[in-house]
Amino acid sequence: MIDQSSEFTLYNWIQQYQLGCTPKSTIGLFGSLYFAGLLLGSLIVPRASDLYGRKIMAISGNVLHIATAILMLQTTSMKLAFAMQFF
């Protein structure tokens, strides 16, 4: 059990997403979704860069990354965190 009253207790993703009692497969899925999104992006972005231009794809990729990072920091929903981890 996590002692929330202790000054040495860290408040991190384990408390934010209630991962203390979740199955290991859920935690593994959380890490695997990042690489699945990376794989899909590696298939789509190079062709889109050829069609629409590298500058616009670089800017849109950075904006998407910043938006998903901010949403992951703010959300407490595990399903939304899974989606943001993929994107």
KELO-65390 format. One record per residue: z, y, x of N, C-alpha, C in turn. Coordinates in pm, 1 decimal, always signed. Example, Ala and Ser with C-alpha at 12.3 -4.5 7.8 and 13.67 -1.06 7.14 Angstrom:
+780.0:-569.0:+1319.0:+780.0:-450.0:+1230.0:+780.0:-330.0:+1320.0 $
+708.0:-225.0:+1285.0:+714.0:-106.0:+1367.0:+787.0:+3.0:+1290.0 $
! end
This chain:
+0.0:-117.5:+83.4:+0.0:+0.0:+0.0:+0.0:+124.5:+88.3 $
-74.9:+224.1:+50.2:-87.2:+346.9:+127.8:+21.6:+444.1:+84.1 $
+96.0:+495.1:+181.8:+202.7:+590.4:+153.9:+143.8:+731.7:+153.6 $
+115.9:+786.3:+36.5:+54.2:+918.4:+24.1:+149.6:+1030.9:+63.4 $
+279.6:+1005.0:+63.7:+375.8:+1109.9:+95.4:+393.7:+1129.8:+246.2 $
+344.9:+1035.7:+326.9:+359.9:+1046.3:+471.2:+265.4:+1151.3:+528.4 $
+312.1:+1225.0:+626.5:+227.4:+1326.0:+691.4:+122.7:+1262.4:+782.6 $
+136.4:+1135.3:+813.0:+42.5:+1066.5:+900.5:-68.3:+993.6:+824.4 $
-66.2:+998.2:+692.0:-167.2:+932.4:+610.6:-295.6:+1013.9:+610.9 $
-405.6:+947.2:+643.2:-535.6:+1012.2:+640.9:-598.2:+996.5:+502.8 $
-655.5:+1103.1:+452.7:-729.7:+1095.1:+327.6:-876.5:+1088.6:+364.6 $
-935.1:+970.6:+354.2:-1074.9:+952.8:+392.8:-1148.1:+876.5:+283.6 $
-1263.2:+818.4:+317.3:-1346.4:+750.6:+217.5:-1277.2:+632.6:+152.6 $
-1184.0:+572.1:+220.5:-1114.7:+456.6:+163.0:-1035.9:+499.8:+39.2 $
-967.6:+612.2:+46.5:-896.8:+662.9:-69.9:-991.9:+730.9:-168.0 $
-1090.4:+803.6:-117.3:-1180.6:+880.1:-203.3:-1259.4:+789.1:-297.6 $
-1305.6:+675.6:-247.1:-1385.2:+583.1:-328.5:-1306.6:+460.3:-371.5 $
-1176.8:+458.3:-350.7:-1089.5:+344.9:-383.9:-1141.8:+214.3:-324.5 $
-1164.0:+213.2:-194.5:-1218.2:+95.9:-127.5:-1111.0:-1.6:-80.0 $
-985.1:+29.5:-102.9:-876.9:-55.4:-54.7:-879.5:-195.6:-113.5 $
-918.0:-209.6:-237.6:-915.8:-339.2:-304.8:-1054.2:-388.4:-346.3 $
-1157.9:-329.4:-294.1:-1293.0:-372.4:-330.6:-1336.5:-490.8:-244.2 $
-1427.4:-571.1:-293.0:-1476.2:-683.8:-213.1:-1550.1:-635.7:-87.9 $
-1552.0:-719.8:+11.9:-1619.7:-685.4:+137.1:-1769.8:-666.3:+116.6 $
-1825.9:-733.4:+17.5:-1969.2:-719.4:-8.5:-2003.4:-577.0:-54.4 $
-1912.5:-513.8:-126.6:-1934.6:-375.2:-169.9:-1934.5:-281.0:-50.7 $
-1844.8:-302.0:+40.9:-1838.9:-219.2:+161.5:-1962.6:-243.8:+247.1 $
-2007.7:-368.3:+254.8:-2130.1:-399.5:+328.3:-2252.5:-337.3:+265.2 $
-2257.0:-336.0:+131.5:-2368.0:-273.2:+60.2:-2372.4:-124.1:+90.0 $
-2255.9:-61.7:+98.0:-2247.8:+81.1:+127.1:-2313.4:+112.3:+261.7 $
-2289.7:+30.8:+362.1:-2351.9:+51.1:+492.9:-2498.3:+12.3:+495.4 $
-2534.9:-91.1:+422.3:-2672.8:-139.6:+422.2:-2768.6:-45.3:+350.8 $
-2719.7:+27.5:+251.6:-2806.5:+119.5:+178.0:-2861.2:+230.3:+267.3 $
-2785.3:+271.4:+366.3:-2834.5:+372.5:+460.5:-2960.1:+321.3:+531.5 $
-2954.0:+199.0:+580.0:-3067.9:+143.4:+653.4:-3184.8:+110.0:+562.1 $
-3157.0:+73.9:+437.0:-3265.4:+51.3:+341.4:-3338.7:+181.7:+312.8 $
-3266.1:+291.3:+297.9:-3327.7:+421.7:+278.5:-3405.5:+466.0:+401.4 $
-3352.7:+436.8:+518.1:-3421.7:+469.3:+642.9:-3552.9:+391.9:+653.6 $
-3551.5:+266.2:+615.9:-3672.3:+184.0:+618.8:-3776.3:+236.6:+520.2 $
-3735.9:+265.3:+398.9:-3829.7:+315.8:+299.2:-3884.8:+452.7:+340.0 $
-3799.7:+537.2:+393.2:-3845.2:+667.7:+439.9:-3942.9:+656.6:+555.4 $
-3923.5:+557.6:+641.2:-4014.8:+537.0:+753.5:-4151.9:+489.4:+707.1 $
-4158.3:+430.9:+590.0:-4286.8:+387.8:+535.6:-4358.7:+500.3:+460.9 $
-4283.6:+591.1:+399.8:-4342.7:+693.7:+314.4:-4368.4:+825.0:+387.6 $
-4273.2:+871.9:+465.6:-4280.3:+1006.5:+524.3:-4395.8:+1024.9:+622.8 $
-4427.6:+931.2:+710.5:-4539.9:+956.3:+802.2:-4672.9:+980.5:+730.0 $
-4700.9:+903.6:+625.5:-4825.3:+923.4:+551.1:-4822.7:+1056.2:+475.2 $
-4708.1:+1088.1:+416.1:-4695.9:+1215.7:+345.2:-4709.4:+1333.2:+442.1 $
-4662.6:+1317.4:+565.4:-4678.0:+1422.5:+665.1:-4824.1:+1445.3:+699.2 $
-4902.2:+1339.5:+703.8:-5046.0:+1353.6:+729.3:-5116.2:+1423.9:+614.0 $
-5073.1:+1396.2:+491.9:-5138.5:+1454.2:+374.9:-5097.1:+1599.3:+348.7 $
-4967.4:+1628.4:+359.6:-4915.2:+1758.4:+318.1:-4874.4:+1849.0:+433.5 $
-4868.9:+1797.1:+552.7:-4830.3:+1877.7:+668.3:-4692.1:+1840.5:+719.0 $
-4677.8:+1843.0:+848.4:-4551.9:+1802.2:+909.5:-4439.6:+1902.2:+885.7 $
-4473.1:+2031.0:+883.1:-4370.0:+2132.8:+866.0:-4301.8:+2120.8:+729.4 $
-4379.1:+2107.4:+624.9:-4321.5:+2098.9:+490.8:-4239.4:+1970.9:+474.6 $
-4283.5:+1862.4:+535.0:-4207.7:+1737.1:+525.5:-4078.3:+1744.4:+606.3 $
-4081.8:+1811.6:+721.1:-3960.6:+1827.2:+801.5:-3858.4:+1913.8:+728.2 $
-3904.6:+2022.3:+668.8:-3813.7:+2110.5:+594.8:-3756.5:+2038.6:+472.6 $
-3842.4:+1969.5:+396.9:-3793.2:+1899.8:+277.5:-3698.7:+1785.3:+315.5 $
-3723.7:+1718.1:+426.1:-3632.9:+1613.2:+471.5:-3496.8:+1667.6:+510.2 $
-3496.5:+1782.8:+576.3:-3368.8:+1844.4:+613.3:-3292.2:+1893.0:+490.5 $
-3362.1:+1950.7:+394.5:-3296.8:+1996.2:+271.7:-3238.8:+1876.9:+195.0 $
-3315.2:+1767.7:+185.5:-3266.2:+1647.0:+118.3:-3142.8:+1591.4:+188.8 $
-3145.0:+1590.4:+320.0:-3030.3:+1539.8:+396.7:-2905.4:+1624.9:+373.4 $
-2920.1:+1755.7:+377.1:-2805.5:+1844.1:+355.9:-2750.7:+1828.8:+214.8 $
-2840.2:+1821.7:+115.2:-2796.0:+1807.2:-23.7:-2720.7:+1675.9:-45.1 $
-2771.6:+1566.4:+9.8:-2703.7:+1438.2:-9.5:-2571.2:+1434.5:+65.7 $
-2564.3:+1497.0:+182.4:-2438.1:+1499.7:+257.1:-2331.7:+1579.0:+181.0 $
-2370.0:+1691.2:+123.7:-2274.1:+1771.2:+46.5:-2228.5:+1694.1:-77.4 $
-2321.9:+1628.6:-146.7:-2283.6:+1550.3:-264.9:-2191.0:+1434.9:-228.6 $
-2215.4:+1370.8:-114.7:-2127.6:+1260.3:-73.5:-1987.7:+1309.0:-41.5 $
-1977.2:+1428.5:+12.4:-1844.7:+1481.7:+43.3:-1768.3:+1522.0:-82.9 $
-1840.1:+1558.2:-188.3:-1776.3:+1609.6:-308.6:-1747.9:+1503.3:-414.5 $
-1825.0:+1396.0:-418.5:-1813.2:+1300.3:-527.6:-1698.7:+1201.2:-506.5 $
-1647.5:+1150.2:-616.7:-1551.5:+1039.4:-611.6:-1610.5:+915.5:-679.1 $
-1733.7:+925.9:-727.5:-1800.5:+813.9:-793.0:-1866.9:+724.5:-688.4 $
-1834.1:+597.1:-692.7:-1891.0:+503.4:-596.3:-2040.5:+485.2:-619.0 $
-2085.7:+485.0:-744.1:-2228.3:+467.8:-772.7:-2310.0:+584.6:-720.0 $
-2259.7:+707.0:-737.7:-2329.6:+823.3:-683.2:-2327.5:+821.2:-531.2 $
-2219.0:+775.0:-472.6:-2212.6:+763.8:-327.0:-2313.5:+661.0:-276.2 $
-2331.9:+551.1:-349.3:-2434.1:+453.4:-311.4:-2573.7:+517.3:-313.0 $
-2603.5:+593.0:-417.9:-2734.4:+657.5:-428.2:-2754.0:+758.5:-316.1 $
-2653.3:+838.2:-287.6:-2664.7:+939.3:-181.4:-2675.9:+873.8:-44.6 $
-2611.5:+760.5:-25.6:-2621.5:+688.5:+101.1:-2764.5:+638.4:+120.4 $
-2829.9:+598.0:+13.8:-2969.6:+551.4:+21.8:-3063.1:+667.1:+53.6 $
-3045.6:+781.3:-12.3:-3134.2:+895.8:+9.5:-3103.1:+963.1:+140.5 $
! end
